[in-house]
């Protein structure tokens, strides 16, 4: 719980910056998709419950899902780690 007023100001500034950056990311993704020349590969590696799913939702929430391909693969061969 945030009790310090300065933390609330920082939180408001971060949220407004997130909106600006998400809009820029969506615009850049449209340009990249329209060009059909380059691709972007983003690799997220982490243990179970490390926040990979929520990172994808927060970072790519405003990006057009028609232009995305998500692929999940276990880092361990079958039978190991289970």
Steps between C-alpha positions, in 0.01 A plus 500: 500500500632842407487748785761758398359782280825509298451135409149583370645776283763261367232238434286750308801609295591139423145414393481800269843411355381142450204624295729710280747214448224248427361729231846540348554123509170439321586758233847353446354151477264612224791648305709187545213276391422715196860497383523115487881513507603450860381306800548533875576209728458550872615222730381490860671244715411435862402239751136412564304791654772749404250733330550419131126490424424829675798660325356398164156634596636833624752566224296373206149577626448785251664328205285343228482126575456415129864587446637290787612143527551376855682175559557338835748220554631337812870543560516145633465172310187298577520332838756737652372749751162337541 
